[in-house]
Amino acid sequence: MDHLKFFTSLDALAVGYLLLAWFGIGYVIERPLGSRISTSVLVANYRKQWMIQMITRQPRIFDATILGTLREGTSFFASACLIAIGGGLAAISNAKKLSDVAQNLALDAPEIIWEVKILLALLFITSAFLKFIWSNRLFGYCGVVMASVPNDKNDPLALPRAQKAGDLNITAARAFNGGLRGIYFALGSLGWLLGPVGLLVSTTLTLFILLRREFASTSREILLRDEG
């Protein structure tokens, strides 16, 4: 119980702020409030159009290549998360060295305090790993449905199946984006190693980066450019 004195009300506030930001930013990005939609939602509309254009494309090697590239991305990040999880568990098992480094920086605290702070980062990394794995599987489902889409646009099954493929593609991308946000917040959570103020600052910085890239980036302006 003596360890609890190292966790103050400011620590609780900072962790609560971090978790609220994690859940909240995902909701705002995927379900924008008002007329200003996110880059992710804009790209989702192009994913729908991609599947419709695919109906009459001959051959469909181009579409298969793009989908394969998307799946490779999910596999890469899932593997990276596994490595990070292993590194985090190794750090926890050897928290004495981390505690010694902290003492040199005048950040004196018991080893269990550092273990808890590393576990918080691992929470986000683990969530990201699961999302990347699910995204990979959904892209696989999308590929199967794409293969079943008739090439004849007059076929009554063509458009409904293309729309199904589009919805699966968007769902897979949503999981992938959630995994990326998990990595962002895992890095942000490391600010807690510097104390609750460090966590508040790093969380705010993470929020700023995500909001800017989704709602005020150059890529968003390009996607909104008039095509008329």
Buried (B, 14 or more C-beta within 10 A) or exposed (E): EEEEEEBEEEBEEBBEBBBEBBEEBBEBBBEBEEEEBBBBBBBBEEBBEBBBEBBEEEEBEEBBEEBEEBBEBBBEBBEBBBEBBEEBEEBBEEBEEBBEEBEEEEBEBEBEBBBBBBBBBBBBBBBBBBBBBBBBBBBBBBBEBBEEBBEEEEEEEBBEBBBBBBBBBBBBBBBBBBBBBBBBBBBBBBBBBBBBEBBBBBBBBBBEEBBEBBBEBEEBEEBEEEEE
